[in-house]
C-alpha cells in the first residue's frame, strides 16, 4: 500500500486557511504519516486511520470533526 499513495497530496480549507497534506508513509490500514503544511509551517504528523462506508480516512481538526479520505489524495503534477 505504501508505494500506491507515496507523496500524493490533498488540499483542505479549514475555515481560516488552506492546509496541504502530503502522504509520507502508509504502511498498513492503521496509521498514516503526513507532511502537513499550514500558513508557511510544515510538520510531520502520524494519524490513526479509520474506515466507514466511504473508505479509509483520518480525523483532522477540532476533536477530529473532519474526515479526510485517503482516496481523495491526488498525484503531484509538475507545471
Phi and psi in radians as a Rosetta constraint file:
Dihedral C 1 N 2 CA 2 C 2 CIRCULARHARMONIC -1.015 0.35
Dihedral N 2 CA 2 C 2 N 3 CIRCULARHARMONIC -0.871 0.35
Dihedral C 2 N 3 CA 3 C 3 CIRCULARHARMONIC -1.180 0.35
Dihedral N 3 CA 3 C 3 N 4 CIRCULARHARMONIC -0.531 0.35
Dihedral C 3 N 4 CA 4 C 4 CIRCULARHARMONIC -1.093 0.35
Dihedral N 4 CA 4 C 4 N 5 CIRCULARHARMONIC -0.604 0.35
Dihedral C 4 N 5 CA 5 C 5 CIRCULARHARMONIC -1.973 0.35
Dihedral N 5 CA 5 C 5 N 6 CIRCULARHARMONIC -0.063 0.35
Dihedral C 5 N 6 CA 6 C 6 CIRCULARHARMONIC -0.915 0.35
Dihedral N 6 CA 6 C 6 N 7 CIRCULARHARMONIC 2.183 0.35
Dihedral C 6 N 7 CA 7 C 7 CIRCULARHARMONIC 1.135 0.35
Dihedral N 7 CA 7 C 7 N 8 CIRCULARHARMONIC 0.179 0.35
Dihedral C 7 N 8 CA 8 C 8 CIRCULARHARMONIC -1.151 0.35
Dihedral N 8 CA 8 C 8 N 9 CIRCULARHARMONIC 2.705 0.35
Dihedral C 8 N 9 CA 9 C 9 CIRCULARHARMONIC -2.260 0.35
Dihedral N 9 CA 9 C 9 N 10 CIRCULARHARMONIC 2.799 0.35
Dihedral C 9 N 10 CA 10 C 10 CIRCULARHARMONIC -2.519 0.35
Dihedral N 10 CA 10 C 10 N 11 CIRCULARHARMONIC 2.365 0.35
Dihedral C 10 N 11 CA 11 C 11 CIRCULARHARMONIC -1.933 0.35
Dihedral N 11 CA 11 C 11 N 12 CIRCULARHARMONIC 2.348 0.35
Dihedral C 11 N 12 CA 12 C 12 CIRCULARHARMONIC -2.320 0.35
Dihedral N 12 CA 12 C 12 N 13 CIRCULARHARMONIC 2.377 0.35
Dihedral C 12 N 13 CA 13 C 13 CIRCULARHARMONIC -1.710 0.35
Dihedral N 13 CA 13 C 13 N 14 CIRCULARHARMONIC 2.085 0.35
Dihedral C 13 N 14 CA 14 C 14 CIRCULARHARMONIC -1.640 0.35
Dihedral N 14 CA 14 C 14 N 15 CIRCULARHARMONIC 0.204 0.35
Dihedral C 14 N 15 CA 15 C 15 CIRCULARHARMONIC 1.740 0.35
Dihedral N 15 CA 15 C 15 N 16 CIRCULARHARMONIC -0.337 0.35
Dihedral C 15 N 16 CA 16 C 16 CIRCULARHARMONIC -2.119 0.35
Dihedral N 16 CA 16 C 16 N 17 CIRCULARHARMONIC -0.692 0.35
Dihedral C 16 N 17 CA 17 C 17 CIRCULARHARMONIC -2.736 0.35
Dihedral N 17 CA 17 C 17 N 18 CIRCULARHARMONIC 2.945 0.35
Dihedral C 17 N 18 CA 18 C 18 CIRCULARHARMONIC -1.464 0.35
Dihedral N 18 CA 18 C 18 N 19 CIRCULARHARMONIC 2.437 0.35
Dihedral C 18 N 19 CA 19 C 19 CIRCULARHARMONIC -2.075 0.35
Dihedral N 19 CA 19 C 19 N 20 CIRCULARHARMONIC 2.247 0.35
Dihedral C 19 N 20 CA 20 C 20 CIRCULARHARMONIC -1.910 0.35
Dihedral N 20 CA 20 C 20 N 21 CIRCULARHARMONIC 2.247 0.35
Dihedral C 20 N 21 CA 21 C 21 CIRCULARHARMONIC -1.914 0.35
Dihedral N 21 CA 21 C 21 N 22 CIRCULARHARMONIC 2.262 0.35
Dihedral C 21 N 22 CA 22 C 22 CIRCULARHARMONIC -2.116 0.35
Dihedral N 22 CA 22 C 22 N 23 CIRCULARHARMONIC 2.249 0.35
Dihedral C 22 N 23 CA 23 C 23 CIRCULARHARMONIC -1.293 0.35
Dihedral N 23 CA 23 C 23 N 24 CIRCULARHARMONIC 2.157 0.35
Dihedral C 23 N 24 CA 24 C 24 CIRCULARHARMONIC -1.695 0.35
Dihedral N 24 CA 24 C 24 N 25 CIRCULARHARMONIC -0.780 0.35
Dihedral C 24 N 25 CA 25 C 25 CIRCULARHARMONIC -2.639 0.35
Dihedral N 25 CA 25 C 25 N 26 CIRCULARHARMONIC 2.377 0.35
Dihedral C 25 N 26 CA 26 C 26 CIRCULARHARMONIC -2.470 0.35
Dihedral N 26 CA 26 C 26 N 27 CIRCULARHARMONIC 1.567 0.35
Dihedral C 26 N 27 CA 27 C 27 CIRCULARHARMONIC -1.529 0.35
Dihedral N 27 CA 27 C 27 N 28 CIRCULARHARMONIC -0.484 0.35
Dihedral C 27 N 28 CA 28 C 28 CIRCULARHARMONIC -2.656 0.35
Dihedral N 28 CA 28 C 28 N 29 CIRCULARHARMONIC -3.000 0.35
Dihedral C 28 N 29 CA 29 C 29 CIRCULARHARMONIC -1.667 0.35
Dihedral N 29 CA 29 C 29 N 30 CIRCULARHARMONIC 0.463 0.35
Dihedral C 29 N 30 CA 30 C 30 CIRCULARHARMONIC -1.990 0.35
Dihedral N 30 CA 30 C 30 N 31 CIRCULARHARMONIC -0.577 0.35
Dihedral C 30 N 31 CA 31 C 31 CIRCULARHARMONIC -2.459 0.35
Dihedral N 31 CA 31 C 31 N 32 CIRCULARHARMONIC 2.656 0.35
Dihedral C 31 N 32 CA 32 C 32 CIRCULARHARMONIC -2.405 0.35
Dihedral N 32 CA 32 C 32 N 33 CIRCULARHARMONIC 2.463 0.35
Dihedral C 32 N 33 CA 33 C 33 CIRCULARHARMONIC -1.926 0.35
Dihedral N 33 CA 33 C 33 N 34 CIRCULARHARMONIC 2.243 0.35
Dihedral C 33 N 34 CA 34 C 34 CIRCULARHARMONIC -2.234 0.35
Dihedral N 34 CA 34 C 34 N 35 CIRCULARHARMONIC 2.541 0.35
Dihedral C 34 N 35 CA 35 C 35 CIRCULARHARMONIC -1.591 0.35
Dihedral N 35 CA 35 C 35 N 36 CIRCULARHARMONIC 2.117 0.35
Dihedral C 35 N 36 CA 36 C 36 CIRCULARHARMONIC -1.962 0.35
Dihedral N 36 CA 36 C 36 N 37 CIRCULARHARMONIC 2.075 0.35
Dihedral C 36 N 37 CA 37 C 37 CIRCULARHARMONIC -1.898 0.35
Dihedral N 37 CA 37 C 37 N 38 CIRCULARHARMONIC 2.128 0.35
Dihedral C 37 N 38 CA 38 C 38 CIRCULARHARMONIC -2.554 0.35
Dihedral N 38 CA 38 C 38 N 39 CIRCULARHARMONIC 2.184 0.35
Dihedral C 38 N 39 CA 39 C 39 CIRCULARHARMONIC 0.883 0.35
Dihedral N 39 CA 39 C 39 N 40 CIRCULARHARMONIC 0.772 0.35
Dihedral C 39 N 40 CA 40 C 40 CIRCULARHARMONIC 1.442 0.35
Dihedral N 40 CA 40 C 40 N 41 CIRCULARHARMONIC -0.007 0.35
Dihedral C 40 N 41 CA 41 C 41 CIRCULARHARMONIC -1.932 0.35
Dihedral N 41 CA 41 C 41 N 42 CIRCULARHARMONIC 2.458 0.35
Dihedral C 41 N 42 CA 42 C 42 CIRCULARHARMONIC -2.088 0.35
Dihedral N 42 CA 42 C 42 N 43 CIRCULARHARMONIC 2.265 0.35
Dihedral C 42 N 43 CA 43 C 43 CIRCULARHARMONIC -2.245 0.35
Dihedral N 43 CA 43 C 43 N 44 CIRCULARHARMONIC 2.671 0.35
Dihedral C 43 N 44 CA 44 C 44 CIRCULARHARMONIC -1.885 0.35
Dihedral N 44 CA 44 C 44 N 45 CIRCULARHARMONIC 2.136 0.35
Dihedral C 44 N 45 CA 45 C 45 CIRCULARHARMONIC -2.297 0.35
Dihedral N 45 CA 45 C 45 N 46 CIRCULARHARMONIC 2.615 0.35
Dihedral C 45 N 46 CA 46 C 46 CIRCULARHARMONIC -1.894 0.35
Dihedral N 46 CA 46 C 46 N 47 CIRCULARHARMONIC 2.333 0.35
Dihedral C 46 N 47 CA 47 C 47 CIRCULARHARMONIC -2.176 0.35
Dihedral N 47 CA 47 C 47 N 48 CIRCULARHARMONIC 2.595 0.35
Dihedral C 47 N 48 CA 48 C 48 CIRCULARHARMONIC -1.345 0.35
Dihedral N 48 CA 48 C 48 N 49 CIRCULARHARMONIC 2.517 0.35
Dihedral C 48 N 49 CA 49 C 49 CIRCULARHARMONIC -1.763 0.35
Dihedral N 49 CA 49 C 49 N 50 CIRCULARHARMONIC 2.578 0.35
Dihedral C 49 N 50 CA 50 C 50 CIRCULARHARMONIC -2.305 0.35
Dihedral N 50 CA 50 C 50 N 51 CIRCULARHARMONIC 2.865 0.35
Dihedral C 50 N 51 CA 51 C 51 CIRCULARHARMONIC -2.290 0.35
Dihedral N 51 CA 51 C 51 N 52 CIRCULARHARMONIC 2.422 0.35
Dihedral C 51 N 52 CA 52 C 52 CIRCULARHARMONIC -2.413 0.35
Dihedral N 52 CA 52 C 52 N 53 CIRCULARHARMONIC -2.912 0.35
Dihedral C 52 N 53 CA 53 C 53 CIRCULARHARMONIC -1.110 0.35
Dihedral N 53 CA 53 C 53 N 54 CIRCULARHARMONIC -0.300 0.35
Dihedral C 53 N 54 CA 54 C 54 CIRCULARHARMONIC -1.677 0.35
Dihedral N 54 CA 54 C 54 N 55 CIRCULARHARMONIC -0.096 0.35
Dihedral C 54 N 55 CA 55 C 55 CIRCULARHARMONIC 2.139 0.35
Dihedral N 55 CA 55 C 55 N 56 CIRCULARHARMONIC -2.826 0.35
Dihedral C 55 N 56 CA 56 C 56 CIRCULARHARMONIC -1.479 0.35
Dihedral N 56 CA 56 C 56 N 57 CIRCULARHARMONIC 2.316 0.35
Dihedral C 56 N 57 CA 57 C 57 CIRCULARHARMONIC -2.594 0.35
Dihedral N 57 CA 57 C 57 N 58 CIRCULARHARMONIC 2.891 0.35
Dihedral C 57 N 58 CA 58 C 58 CIRCULARHARMONIC -2.144 0.35
Dihedral N 58 CA 58 C 58 N 59 CIRCULARHARMONIC 2.761 0.35
Dihedral C 58 N 59 CA 59 C 59 CIRCULARHARMONIC -1.672 0.35
Dihedral N 59 CA 59 C 59 N 60 CIRCULARHARMONIC 2.418 0.35
Dihedral C 59 N 60 CA 60 C 60 CIRCULARHARMONIC -2.437 0.35
Dihedral N 60 CA 60 C 60 N 61 CIRCULARHARMONIC 2.669 0.35
Dihedral C 60 N 61 CA 61 C 61 CIRCULARHARMONIC 1.674 0.35
Dihedral N 61 CA 61 C 61 N 62 CIRCULARHARMONIC -2.971 0.35
Dihedral C 61 N 62 CA 62 C 62 CIRCULARHARMONIC -1.114 0.35
Dihedral N 62 CA 62 C 62 N 63 CIRCULARHARMONIC 2.109 0.35
Dihedral C 62 N 63 CA 63 C 63 CIRCULARHARMONIC 0.973 0.35
Dihedral N 63 CA 63 C 63 N 64 CIRCULARHARMONIC 0.477 0.35
Dihedral C 63 N 64 CA 64 C 64 CIRCULARHARMONIC 1.124 0.35
Dihedral N 64 CA 64 C 64 N 65 CIRCULARHARMONIC 0.543 0.35
Dihedral C 64 N 65 CA 65 C 65 CIRCULARHARMONIC -1.209 0.35
Dihedral N 65 CA 65 C 65 N 66 CIRCULARHARMONIC -0.405 0.35
Dihedral C 65 N 66 CA 66 C 66 CIRCULARHARMONIC -1.732 0.35
Dihedral N 66 CA 66 C 66 N 67 CIRCULARHARMONIC 2.349 0.35
Dihedral C 66 N 67 CA 67 C 67 CIRCULARHARMONIC -1.823 0.35
Dihedral N 67 CA 67 C 67 N 68 CIRCULARHARMONIC 2.054 0.35
Dihedral C 67 N 68 CA 68 C 68 CIRCULARHARMONIC -1.813 0.35
Dihedral N 68 CA 68 C 68 N 69 CIRCULARHARMONIC 2.017 0.35
Dihedral C 68 N 69 CA 69 C 69 CIRCULARHARMONIC -1.522 0.35
Dihedral N 69 CA 69 C 69 N 70 CIRCULARHARMONIC 2.353 0.35
Dihedral C 69 N 70 CA 70 C 70 CIRCULARHARMONIC -1.069 0.35
Dihedral N 70 CA 70 C 70 N 71 CIRCULARHARMONIC -0.648 0.35
Dihedral C 70 N 71 CA 71 C 71 CIRCULARHARMONIC -1.164 0.35
Dihedral N 71 CA 71 C 71 N 72 CIRCULARHARMONIC -0.250 0.35
Dihedral C 71 N 72 CA 72 C 72 CIRCULARHARMONIC -1.427 0.35
Dihedral N 72 CA 72 C 72 N 73 CIRCULARHARMONIC -0.191 0.35
Dihedral C 72 N 73 CA 73 C 73 CIRCULARHARMONIC -1.243 0.35
Dihedral N 73 CA 73 C 73 N 74 CIRCULARHARMONIC 2.550 0.35
Dihedral C 73 N 74 CA 74 C 74 CIRCULARHARMONIC -2.147 0.35
Dihedral N 74 CA 74 C 74 N 75 CIRCULARHARMONIC 2.757 0.35
Dihedral C 74 N 75 CA 75 C 75 CIRCULARHARMONIC -1.163 0.35
Dihedral N 75 CA 75 C 75 N 76 CIRCULARHARMONIC 2.532 0.35
Dihedral C 75 N 76 CA 76 C 76 CIRCULARHARMONIC -1.330 0.35
Dihedral N 76 CA 76 C 76 N 77 CIRCULARHARMONIC 2.251 0.35
Dihedral C 76 N 77 CA 77 C 77 CIRCULARHARMONIC -1.968 0.35
Dihedral N 77 CA 77 C 77 N 78 CIRCULARHARMONIC 2.430 0.35
Dihedral C 77 N 78 CA 78 C 78 CIRCULARHARMONIC -1.511 0.35
Dihedral N 78 CA 78 C 78 N 79 CIRCULARHARMONIC 2.485 0.35
